[in-house]
Amino acid sequence: MATSVDFHLPQNLTIANVQGLHDQLEALVGEQDCDKVTLQAEDVQRADTAGIQLLLAFVHASKERQIAVDWKEPSDKLRAAAKVLGLDQDLGLH
């Protein structure tokens, strides 16, 4: 039976915490019965290039595994950081 997972992103999506976050997101992609992940991003207050790159890698890996990625209330700060890097469309934040 396929499942949907809600994943809460941290307030600080920065290089200081991407390693731990990477491990958690990698585990989601590795779940055999996961078919949808909803990234809850309303609390994100800071996002740097490393954080956005991690999210992009997650989105791409999810697509490869045919896991849908949806966003729930991405914060304005997250949207702005992705837009500055030109990755808002690739992340599905349009």
ChimeraX attribute file (.defattr): number of C-alpha atoms within 10 A of each C-alpha:
attribute: neighborCount
match mode: 1-to-1
recipient: residues
	/A:1	6
	/A:2	8
	/A:3	11
	/A:4	14
	/A:5	13
	/A:6	13
	/A:7	16
	/A:8	14
	/A:9	15
	/A:10	17
	/A:11	15
	/A:12	17
	/A:13	23
	/A:14	18
	/A:15	14
	/A:16	11
	/A:17	13
	/A:18	18
	/A:19	14
	/A:20	10
	/A:21	17
	/A:22	16
	/A:23	10
	/A:24	13
	/A:25	20
	/A:26	15
	/A:27	11
	/A:28	20
	/A:29	22
	/A:30	13
	/A:31	12
	/A:32	12
	/A:33	13
	/A:34	19
	/A:35	19
	/A:36	19
	/A:37	21
	/A:38	15
	/A:39	18
	/A:40	18
	/A:41	22
	/A:42	18
	/A:43	17
	/A:44	19
	/A:45	14
	/A:46	16
	/A:47	20
	/A:48	16
	/A:49	15
	/A:50	16
	/A:51	24
	/A:52	23
	/A:53	16
	/A:54	19
	/A:55	21
	/A:56	18
	/A:57	16
	/A:58	19
	/A:59	21
	/A:60	16
	/A:61	16
	/A:62	22
	/A:63	13
	/A:64	11
	/A:65	14
	/A:66	13
	/A:67	20
	/A:68	15
	/A:69	19
	/A:70	16
	/A:71	16
	/A:72	13
	/A:73	12
	/A:74	16
	/A:75	16
	/A:76	15
	/A:77	16
	/A:78	24
	/A:79	19
	/A:80	15
	/A:81	18
	/A:82	25
	/A:83	16
	/A:84	10
	/A:85	12
	/A:86	11
	/A:87	18
	/A:88	18
	/A:89	10
	/A:90	14
	/A:91	22
	/A:92	12
	/A:93	16
	/A:94	10
